[in-house]
Structures are given as structure tokens and as C-alpha cells.
Amino acid sequence: MKLAGARIEPFLRAPDPSVRAVLVFGPDLGLVHERVQRLMRGVVKDTSDPFRVAELTPAILKAEPSRLADEAAAIALGGGRRVVVLRDAGDAQTAAIAPFLARPMGDALVVIEGGELGPRSSLRKLFEGADNAAALACYGDEGGSLAAVIQEELKAAGLMAEPDAMAYLVEHLGGDRRLTRAELGKLALYMGGPGRVGLEDATACIGDSAALGLDDLALTTADGDHAGAQRVLDRLLREGMHPVGMLRAASRHFLRLHLAAGHLAQGKTVDQAMAALKPPVIFKAAERFRRQLSRWPVDRLGRALDVLTEAEMDCKTTGMPATEITSRALMMIARAAARR
């Protein structure tokens, strides 16, 4: 079965006992890891207990296809339910997992940790179509879900973000749950204790990691520097950034340009148009933002946003390589900017 939306959290808190295996996959590898850990801790308090937890890899499963069923059927020394975790799974492991789902042995919970699996993935289809299995997709936090994660993390440190600071954090975080929590932990350390997080605090602490790289990509694309945009794109891919996160970062930037261009069309000055944006444009990028406003009229910004939206949909639905889709969309926009 397929788990999505409001069904996810209740399942993570109390998994359906009829579900023998869970596939956790998606582009947000930090969220994948976090949810795998939650599922494991729901069965075993100490996830490092070698008697209750068995960890497998694709290489082990290739050498011993029956190993998954054997581990699931094994009885823990000292009693208790076991967890079997298969890391880095993909379609190559579908054939080894299918027999277990068809005839599960023992009572262990089998957790399959995968990366990005498209709609045509055989492994994903196997889990979504099985009555005794569940497929749980993990996409980057955004909007309300990202704000909730930020509030949860700050509250644990006795902190509360002011509206402008929260808007800035939502703008510059997301895409990878583990990185988001690490950045917020850094912010809590910077604050030094309970209190209110202001915009200056957020800008002083957040933005020098992957988010800054995403900002670089969006700014360089909007500048029309397609060679520079390709270099930033390649660097982010090497660092493990997912293509959909790049498309969303570019979309946020072009949406802000579109809003500012709309203010200009209403007769406001450039300074007034930029001042109306929340959060405000970072001072280091202000001059580039000004130049881009002169380069991009409202109608062309609308077309750029359409290209980015279509590219994200293609990444999620066509099964084509997300890297190539993203590169093509960003380079198309950069070349359009260069033509002025």
C-alpha cells in the first residue's frame, strides 16, 4: 500500500502490525534516514543491538538471495521482535524481496531504505501493490511542513522565531531534513540560550551551507551566466543535492523577481519593489537582484516559472533522469536571460 499525507505520522507512531515490510525512499535522504530510525525504534529501543537488528546490503543480498527471509525468520537471543534493515536498495533487489512478501516468515519488521525511485520503479510498484507492505515517499520539506519542523527544532532549544526570521528560514532551509536540523542546531548554538530569533540572527547564521549554493545557482541562472550556472549545478550534484531541490530554489528566486516586477509595473521604484519582499533581499545579492529586474520583464518571468514547474513535474512523473531534466531547464532559462 502507499502511505502519503495524513496517514504517514500515525503509521510511524504505531505501524500496522499486518505490514511486514516498509519501503522508505525519496530524494530527501535526511528524511529517509530519520523515518527509518523511527520505524526501527518502534520495535527495538537500542538500534545497535546485534541480536535484535540485522543490517543487509545489496551486495549481501546478491550473494545470498535467501538471506532476507532467513534474517526475518530468525529468533532473537534473549527474546523480542527483530528488525531487518536493507540499505541502499533499488530495483535490482526487487527479485530478492518479492518472494519474502509473497510468503513472509517470522515476525520481524523489514525496513528497506532506498533513494529516489520513480513511478516506474519495480521496487516501488511491488510495495505499493502489496497488502502486507507499505511504501513511504520522502520529499523535501517545504511550506507548512518545513515551518513545523523549524518551530519544533527551535522550541526544543527554547527559541521562537519572529515572523521575518521565520520567513527567511523557510526560504533558506528544506530539501534535506538532516541538513535542516543541523542548520537549526547551529542557530541554537549561536543564540546561546532561550529567546526570540530575529532576522539578523537568522541571516548571520543560516545561509553558508547548501542553501547558499542553491542561492548561487538561482542567481547565476537569472544572470544569464549559463556556464557559471552549469558549474554550480555540477558542484551541488557532487555534494548530493537533489535536482528537485535545485528547481524549487530557482522557482523561489524567480517568484520573488516576479513579485518585485509586479510592483514595478504598478509604478513603484526599484527600491520600493525590493523593500516589499519578505524576507528582504540579502544585501550581498541586492545589486544582482536589481540588474535582474531590469533584465526580466513580468511576462518572461512567468514563462521561466512555467519552465521550472514543468521540469519538476517531469522529474516526478516521467521516469527520465532528473539531473538531465533540471540541467536542461536551468540552461534554457540562463540562455534566455543572456539574450535579454
C-alpha positions in Angstrom: 0.0 0.0 0.0 1.0 3.6 -0.5 1.4 5.9 2.5 1.0 9.6 2.0 -0.2 12.8 3.6 -2.0 12.5 6.9 -1.5 8.7 7.0 2.2 8.9 7.5 2.6 10.2 11.0 0.1 7.8 12.6 1.8 4.9 10.9 5.2 6.0 12.1 3.9 6.3 15.7 2.1 2.9 15.6 2.8 0.8 12.4 0.0 -1.5 11.3 1.0 -5.0 12.6 -0.2 -6.6 9.3 2.6 -4.7 7.5 5.7 -6.9 7.4 7.9 -4.6 5.3 8.2 -0.9 4.7 10.0 0.8 1.8 11.3 4.3 2.8 12.6 6.2 -0.3 12.8 9.6 -1.9 15.1 12.5 -2.7 15.3 13.8 0.8 17.9 11.3 2.2 17.9 13.0 5.6 14.2 12.4 6.0 14.6 8.9 4.7 17.2 8.2 7.4 15.0 9.8 10.1 12.0 7.8 9.2 13.9 4.5 9.0 15.3 5.2 12.5 11.8 5.9 13.8 10.5 2.6 12.4 13.4 0.8 13.9 12.9 2.4 17.4 9.3 1.4 17.3 10.4 -2.2 17.5 13.8 -2.0 19.2 14.9 0.6 21.7 18.6 0.0 21.1 19.1 0.1 17.3 22.7 -1.0 17.7 21.7 -4.3 19.4 23.2 -7.0 17.1 20.8 -9.7 18.4 17.6 -7.6 17.5 18.8 -5.7 14.5 20.2 -7.2 11.2 21.6 -4.9 8.6 21.9 -6.0 5.0 23.3 -4.5 1.8 22.6 -5.2 -1.9 25.9 -7.0 -2.1 25.0 -9.4 0.7 21.5 -10.0 -0.9 23.1 -10.6 -4.3 25.5 -13.2 -2.8 22.7 -14.8 -0.7 19.2 -14.1 -2.1 17.6 -16.1 0.8 19.4 -14.0 3.5 16.4 -11.6 3.8 13.9 -14.3 4.6 16.4 -16.1 6.9 17.0 -12.9 9.0 13.3 -12.2 9.1 12.6 -15.7 10.4 15.4 -15.7 13.0 14.6 -15.7 16.7 16.5 -13.1 18.8 18.7 -14.3 21.5 17.0 -13.1 24.7 13.6 -12.7 23.0 11.9 -9.8 21.5 10.9 -8.8 17.9 13.7 -8.2 15.4 14.2 -5.6 12.7 15.9 -6.3 9.4 17.2 -3.3 7.5 18.3 -3.3 3.9 20.3 -0.2 3.0 20.7 1.4 -0.5 18.0 -0.7 -2.1 16.9 -0.2 -5.7 15.2 -2.1 -8.5 18.0 -4.6 -8.7 16.8 -6.0 -5.3 13.1 -6.4 -6.3 13.5 -10.0 -7.4 15.0 -11.0 -4.0 12.4 -9.1 -1.9 9.3 -10.3 -3.8 9.4 -13.9 -2.6 9.5 -12.7 1.0 6.4 -10.5 0.6 4.6 -13.4 -1.1 5.4 -15.7 1.8 6.7 -13.8 4.9 8.4 -15.9 7.6 8.8 -15.0 11.3 7.6 -11.7 12.8 10.5 -9.3 12.2 9.8 -5.9 10.7 11.7 -5.5 7.4 12.7 -1.9 6.6 14.0 -1.1 3.1 16.0 2.1 2.7 16.1 3.4 -0.8 17.0 6.6 -2.7 14.9 8.3 -5.4 12.6 5.8 -7.1 10.4 7.0 -9.9 6.8 5.9 -10.5 8.0 3.2 -12.9 10.3 1.6 -10.3 9.7 -2.1 -9.9 10.6 -2.0 -6.2 8.2 0.9 -5.6 5.4 -0.8 -7.5 6.0 -4.0 -5.5 5.5 -2.3 -2.2 2.6 -0.1 -3.3 0.7 -3.1 -4.7 1.2 -5.4 -1.7 -1.3 -5.7 1.1 1.3 -6.6 3.7 3.8 -3.9 2.7 3.9 -0.1 2.7 5.8 2.4 0.5 6.6 5.7 2.2 8.0 8.5 0.0 10.2 11.2 1.5 10.3 14.6 -0.3 12.0 17.8 0.8 10.2 19.9 3.4 8.5 23.0 2.1 5.7 25.4 3.1 3.8 24.3 6.2 5.7 21.1 6.8 9.0 23.0 6.8 7.7 25.7 9.1 6.5 22.9 11.5 10.0 21.3 11.5 11.6 24.7 12.2 9.2 25.5 15.0 9.7 22.1 16.6 13.5 22.3 16.5 13.6 25.9 17.8 11.1 25.1 20.6 13.3 22.3 21.8 16.0 24.9 22.3 13.7 27.4 24.0 13.6 29.7 20.9 10.9 31.3 18.9 11.4 32.9 15.5 10.0 36.4 14.7 7.9 36.5 11.5 10.6 37.9 9.3 13.1 35.4 10.7 10.7 32.5 10.1 10.1 33.7 6.5 13.9 33.8 6.0 14.4 30.3 7.5 11.6 28.8 5.3 13.2 30.4 2.3 16.7 29.1 3.0 16.1 25.6 4.5 14.4 22.5 3.3 15.4 19.9 0.7 17.1 17.7 3.2 15.7 17.1 6.7 19.1 16.2 8.3 20.7 19.4 6.9 17.8 21.5 8.1 18.1 20.1 11.6 21.9 20.6 11.6 21.5 24.2 10.5 18.9 24.9 13.2 21.2 23.3 15.8 23.9 25.7 14.7 21.4 28.6 15.0 20.5 27.5 18.6 24.2 27.4 19.5 24.6 30.9 18.0 21.8 32.2 20.1 23.3 30.8 23.3 20.1 30.2 25.1 16.3 30.7 25.1 14.8 33.8 23.4 13.5 35.2 20.2 15.3 34.7 16.9 15.4 37.9 14.9 16.0 38.3 11.2 19.6 39.5 11.8 20.2 36.3 13.9 18.9 34.1 11.1 20.9 35.8 8.3 24.0 35.8 10.4 23.9 32.1 11.0 22.0 30.4 8.2 23.0 30.6 4.5 26.6 29.5 4.3 25.8 25.8 3.5 23.8 24.1 0.8 21.2 26.9 0.9 23.9 29.4 -0.2 24.9 27.1 -3.0 21.2 27.0 -4.1 21.1 30.8 -4.0 24.2 30.8 -6.2 22.6 28.6 -8.7 19.4 30.7 -8.8 21.3 34.0 -9.1 23.7 32.7 -11.7 20.8 31.3 -13.8 18.9 34.6 -13.6 22.1 36.5 -14.6 22.2 34.6 -17.8 25.6 33.1 -17.0 24.8 29.6 -18.3 28.5 28.4 -18.0 28.6 29.6 -14.4 25.2 28.0 -13.6 26.4 24.7 -15.0 29.5 24.8 -12.8 27.3 25.5 -9.7 24.9 22.7 -10.8 27.7 20.2 -11.1 29.1 21.2 -7.7 25.7 20.7 -6.0 25.2 17.4 -7.6 28.6 16.2 -6.4 27.6 17.3 -2.9 24.5 15.2 -3.1 21.9 17.9 -3.6 18.8 16.6 -5.3 17.7 18.1 -8.7 14.2 18.8 -7.5 15.6 20.9 -4.6 17.5 23.0 -7.2 14.4 23.6 -9.3 12.5 24.7 -6.3 15.3 27.1 -5.2 15.3 28.6 -8.7 11.5 28.8 -8.6 11.5 30.7 -5.3 14.0 33.2 -6.7 12.1 33.8 -10.0 8.8 34.1 -8.0 10.4 36.9 -5.9 11.6 38.5 -9.1 8.1 38.2 -10.5 6.6 39.8 -7.3 9.1 42.7 -7.5 8.5 43.1 -11.2 4.8 43.3 -10.5 5.4 46.2 -8.0 7.5 48.0 -10.7 4.6 47.6 -13.2 2.3 49.3 -10.6 4.6 52.4 -10.6 6.8 51.6 -7.6 10.6 52.3 -7.7 13.1 49.5 -7.7 13.9 50.2 -4.0 10.3 50.1 -3.1 9.7 46.9 -5.0 12.6 45.2 -3.3 11.6 46.5 0.1 8.2 44.9 -0.3 9.7 41.4 -0.5 9.6 39.3 2.7 12.2 38.2 3.6 14.2 41.1 2.2 16.9 40.5 -0.4 20.2 39.8 1.3 22.5 42.9 0.9 25.2 40.8 -0.8 22.8 39.9 -3.6 20.9 43.2 -3.8 22.8 44.7 -6.8 22.5 41.5 -8.8 18.8 41.4 -8.0 18.5 45.0 -9.3 20.2 44.1 -12.5 18.0 41.0 -12.9 14.8 43.1 -12.5 16.0 45.2 -15.5 16.7 42.1 -17.5 13.4 40.2 -16.7 10.0 41.7 -17.5 6.9 40.2 -15.9 5.8 38.1 -18.9 9.2 36.5 -19.3 9.4 35.7 -15.6 6.1 34.0 -15.9 7.4 31.8 -18.7 10.5 31.0 -16.7 8.4 29.9 -13.8 6.3 27.7 -16.2 9.5 26.0 -17.4 10.7 25.3 -13.8 7.2 24.0 -12.7 7.0 21.7 -15.8 10.6 20.4 -15.1 9.7 19.5 -11.5 6.6 17.6 -12.7 8.7 15.8 -15.3 11.3 14.8 -12.6 8.5 13.2 -10.6 6.3 11.6 -13.3 8.2 10.7 -16.4 10.9 8.4 -15.1 13.5 10.4 -17.1 16.8 11.3 -15.4 16.1 14.2 -13.0 19.6 15.5 -13.4 19.2 16.0 -17.2 15.7 17.5 -16.9 17.0 20.0 -14.3 20.1 20.9 -16.3 18.1 21.4 -19.5 15.5 23.7 -17.8 18.1 25.8 -16.0 20.3 26.2 -19.1 17.3 27.1 -21.2 16.4 29.9 -18.7 20.0 31.1 -18.5 20.3 31.4 -22.2 17.0 33.3 -22.4 18.4 35.7 -19.8 21.6 36.1 -21.8 19.6 37.1 -24.9 18.0 39.9 -22.8 
